[in-house]
């Protein structure tokens, strides 16, 4: 941080720094001629007041934070894109923090931010988050907060999600319709409400097809090697599934990798449906049937809601719990006519 | 921003806010017993001083900024990952700004940040940046700055890049070795030094193969539809290329899309090599021969260098111009034996 601009102004004008500072604040004890000279040069040099001094005076940081589990995922990067665009247009600055699915990290980031560094927070929880005191403490500090994607239902704050249960039901139902008899559900481990909602949709479809006693629920983690081991074990079983529904994109990549390795043909021997926002999903071998989330819109909605809270505008009832629709895009990976060309 | 914590402390202790504040600063006019009571509760409640007041006192913001053209790209998100990890471990906050390849946006972000909001800046230029006054003004303000990926060679600041020319030569040479006779180079438009370096590698390979008069250099942009139109025109030509080298990943996706549409078989009728950091590239149809950049390491190196500048540590000569090696990963899309299975 530097005060270069104020110093340069004073030096160039041959004035005291305090005089320049008062002239810029339109102080009554500075003559009009001096004010005009100072302002003219300030404009020319692009002078701006120190933002932190302004923050303290106005009790406002013009900064918001986004906390997400990871960024190497098209879903979160599209969300960030939506957030940054709206924030920039409002003259706000965006701090970004990654938890890497680590609850302790999430906790310490929140504690660090609670002291007034930001005017508001948008957060998608880590999958290892099981207690919510850190979120309650934030809430108690009365700083605006919006949950998106992986939300915390026990804390009273606006949430932006998608129709997880409905679209997961639809995806699983589509696998049944394509001829699958035994469908596995792959998700991140942990107790995330989003995972539970997606699983609920899967279970509903199982029930509808009279398969409620044949659930195959597999919990994976962050590490690709470990995930591949888990999936290898699943696909080597005698009664291996003929359909897989993965709750996150990276698990679909793991399924494709292991299938290739074990020479299991997708979709002939294994059909795959996954949540995915990858622009390359149509180019996969075979093209991946995807549940596409409105990620950019989720980001825009989250930050717009946050600004309403910051500006102390009242939220309408539906704005407190926004659910944006995802849609199923059928491609070759779940095709019921395996011999046909896509 | 709020002063909630200080207020809560004062209320809980039944003391004036100013007393609490002075006790925390170990002021000599507050008794030891009061100081102990205040500190004990402060610790219990996780009180932290206002960061902006601290910033002003210490003339340090503990905040750095990263400016990138886009984030929906595995390369930039891996870089951000590397940066955020090191910054978090140093107790620094990371502001993120996206230019969306817009020079005016880049300029105004830099101007906005020059007033002391950040202790340092890492930037990868937009492809529409043609003049460098905004970067020179930053340099003149003596705030630490590091360029990565798309650097500005006219400004004296450390740069972190990869061996673009060498690896582009290698990629193009590989296409010739696989049997290509006519190779096109696809890149973003604009005057970026990185594009010029990659093009130089392509041209060197052409020259080595006696094809210096057969260069096919195609400039694309941000818009996927427009890019597909440009590529469609290229691939419908009578003397269409039998090899394509794309300088960025998204253009490879465009080439795959158009080839599929025009029923041009990759690699039989068209071989493709691209810069790409997508973990899904091996799953493409066919798997994409990729030049993989050490993105995570570029991020880590950029932020480590920035911290050295912030801490006023001297840089060794090689630290001022770091070049990290990329590598070519050959896959089916450029295979010289088109009939064989991958």
Boltz contact constraints between the chains, C-beta under 6 A:
constraints:
  - contact:
      token1: [A, 1]
      token2: [B, 59]
      max_distance: 6.0
  - contact:
      token1: [A, 1]
      token2: [B, 60]
      max_distance: 6.0
  - contact:
      token1: [A, 1]
      token2: [B, 61]
      max_distance: 6.0
  - contact:
      token1: [A, 1]
      token2: [B, 116]
      max_distance: 6.0
  - contact:
      token1: [A, 2]
      token2: [B, 116]
      max_distance: 6.0
  - contact:
      token1: [A, 4]
      token2: [B, 141]
      max_distance: 6.0
  - contact:
      token1: [A, 46]
      token2: [B, 111]
      max_distance: 6.0
  - contact:
      token1: [A, 48]
      token2: [B, 115]
      max_distance: 6.0
  - contact:
      token1: [A, 50]
      token2: [B, 116]
      max_distance: 6.0
  - contact:
      token1: [A, 51]
      token2: [B, 115]
      max_distance: 6.0
  - contact:
      token1: [A, 51]
      token2: [B, 117]
      max_distance: 6.0
  - contact:
      token1: [A, 52]
      token2: [B, 52]
      max_distance: 6.0
  - contact:
      token1: [A, 52]
      token2: [B, 55]
      max_distance: 6.0
  - contact:
      token1: [A, 52]
      token2: [B, 56]
      max_distance: 6.0
  - contact:
      token1: [A, 55]
      token2: [B, 52]
      max_distance: 6.0
  - contact:
      token1: [A, 56]
      token2: [B, 52]
      max_distance: 6.0
  - contact:
      token1: [A, 59]
      token2: [B, 1]
      max_distance: 6.0
  - contact:
      token1: [A, 60]
      token2: [B, 1]
      max_distance: 6.0
  - contact:
      token1: [A, 61]
      token2: [B, 1]
      max_distance: 6.0
  - contact:
      token1: [A, 71]
      token2: [B, 77]
      max_distance: 6.0
  - contact:
      token1: [A, 71]
      token2: [B, 80]
      max_distance: 6.0
  - contact:
      token1: [A, 71]
      token2: [B, 81]
      max_distance: 6.0
  - contact:
      token1: [A, 72]
      token2: [B, 77]
      max_distance: 6.0
  - contact:
      token1: [A, 72]
      token2: [B, 78]
      max_distance: 6.0
  - contact:
      token1: [A, 77]
      token2: [B, 71]
      max_distance: 6.0
  - contact:
      token1: [A, 77]
      token2: [B, 72]
      max_distance: 6.0
  - contact:
      token1: [A, 77]
      token2: [B, 77]
      max_distance: 6.0
  - contact:
      token1: [A, 78]
      token2: [B, 72]
      max_distance: 6.0
  - contact:
      token1: [A, 80]
      token2: [B, 71]
      max_distance: 6.0
  - contact:
      token1: [A, 81]
      token2: [B, 71]
      max_distance: 6.0
  - contact:
      token1: [A, 84]
      token2: [B, 98]
      max_distance: 6.0
  - contact:
      token1: [A, 93]
      token2: [B, 95]
      max_distance: 6.0
  - contact:
      token1: [A, 94]
      token2: [B, 96]
      max_distance: 6.0
  - contact:
      token1: [A, 95]
      token2: [B, 93]
      max_distance: 6.0
  - contact:
      token1: [A, 95]
      token2: [B, 95]
      max_distance: 6.0
  - contact:
      token1: [A, 96]
      token2: [B, 94]
      max_distance: 6.0
  - contact:
      token1: [A, 96]
      token2: [B, 96]
      max_distance: 6.0
  - contact:
      token1: [A, 98]
      token2: [B, 84]
      max_distance: 6.0
  - contact:
      token1: [A, 111]
      token2: [B, 46]
      max_distance: 6.0
  - contact:
      token1: [A, 115]
      token2: [B, 48]
      max_distance: 6.0
  - contact:
      token1: [A, 115]
      token2: [B, 51]
      max_distance: 6.0
  - contact:
      token1: [A, 116]
      token2: [B, 1]
      max_distance: 6.0
  - contact:
      token1: [A, 116]
      token2: [B, 2]
      max_distance: 6.0
  - contact:
      token1: [A, 116]
      token2: [B, 50]
      max_distance: 6.0
  - contact:
      token1: [A, 117]
      token2: [B, 51]
      max_distance: 6.0
  - contact:
      token1: [A, 141]
      token2: [B, 4]
      max_distance: 6.0
  - contact:
      token1: [A, 253]
      token2: [B, 280]
      max_distance: 6.0
  - contact:
      token1: [A, 256]
      token2: [B, 283]
      max_distance: 6.0
  - contact:
      token1: [A, 280]
      token2: [B, 253]
      max_distance: 6.0
  - contact:
      token1: [A, 280]
      token2: [B, 280]
      max_distance: 6.0
  - contact:
      token1: [A, 283]
      token2: [B, 256]
      max_distance: 6.0
  - contact:
      token1: [A, 283]
      token2: [B, 284]
      max_distance: 6.0
  - contact:
      token1: [A, 283]
      token2: [B, 285]
      max_distance: 6.0
  - contact:
      token1: [A, 284]
      token2: [B, 283]
      max_distance: 6.0
  - contact:
      token1: [A, 285]
      token2: [B, 283]
      max_distance: 6.0
  - contact:
      token1: [A, 285]
      token2: [B, 285]
      max_distance: 6.0
